[in-house]
């Protein structure tokens, strides 16, 4: 019986965690990318590497990519554009 109760509690905790994560949407992802650029620059890393990651994600999803309006994540192409804007913003290039 103890194992059943533990498994049930695990399911409940997992469900709560999943529902909490699902409340994060496209805007949250874009904010995360923006801050990621800032933190990478401050730490001395090349923020253009984030663009390479988005290109990998894009290639991995094609041709099965879900349309952006059905996804909790922004389209990788849109993320690439926003990352470029953030790089310009934080490096003072824009």
TASULPE-V449265 format. One record per pair of residues at least 6 apart in sequence whose C-alpha atoms are under 8 Angstrom apart, sorted by the first residue. I is the first residue (numbers start at 1). J is the second residue. D is the distance in whole Angstrom. If there is no record, write none. Layout:
# TASULPE-V449265
i,j,d
I,J,D
I,J,D
This chain:
# TASULPE-V449265
i,j,d
22,72,8
24,72,7
25,72,5
25,73,6
26,71,8
26,72,6
26,73,5
26,74,5
29,73,6
29,74,7
30,74,7
30,79,7
30,82,7
33,79,8
33,82,8
33,83,6
34,82,7
34,83,6
34,86,6
37,47,5
37,50,8
37,83,7
37,86,7
37,87,6
37,90,8
38,86,8
38,87,8
38,90,6
40,46,7
40,47,6
41,47,6
41,90,8
47,87,7
48,84,8
48,87,8
50,83,8
51,80,6
51,83,7
51,84,8
54,76,5
54,77,8
54,79,7
54,80,7
55,76,7
57,76,7
58,65,8
58,76,6
58,77,8
67,75,8
68,74,6
68,75,5
85,94,8
87,93,8
88,94,5
